[in-house]
């Protein structure tokens, strides 16, 4: 039972950190253009 007093807060903390990281990725625009990289790899850029 003493293990639960450590594991439950640890699991909640890790879940909170994952949520914070996910919100950060949303705010920085990581998911704005998911198909762009897949399409850009097919075309040769001429410089």
N, C-alpha and C positions, 0 to 999 in steps of 0.2 A: 504493500500500500504506500510505502514511503517513496517508491519510484514514481508513482503517479503525481506526487507533489512537484516533481521535477519535470516529468515528461509533458504534462498538460500545459503548463506555462511556456515550455520550450516550443511545443507544437503551435500554440497560439502566436508566439513571437515570430516563428518562421512563416506562418501564414500571413501575418501582418506585413512582414518584409516583402513577401512575394506580391502582395496586393499593392504596396507602395511602388515596387519596381514596375509592375504592370501599368499603373497610372502614370508613372514617369515616362514609359515608352509611348503611351498614348499622347501625352502632352508634347513630346519632342518630335512627333510626326513619324514614328517608325513604320506605321502601317498605312501611310497616305497613298503610296503607289505600289501595291503588291505585284501587279502585272508588268510594271515598267522594266524591271531588271530581266524578267523572263523574255520580254520582247527585244530589249536592247542587245542581248547576247546573239541574236540571230542576224543582226545587221552589222556590216563593217563600216566603221566610221572613217571617213576620209578627211585627213587634216591638211 
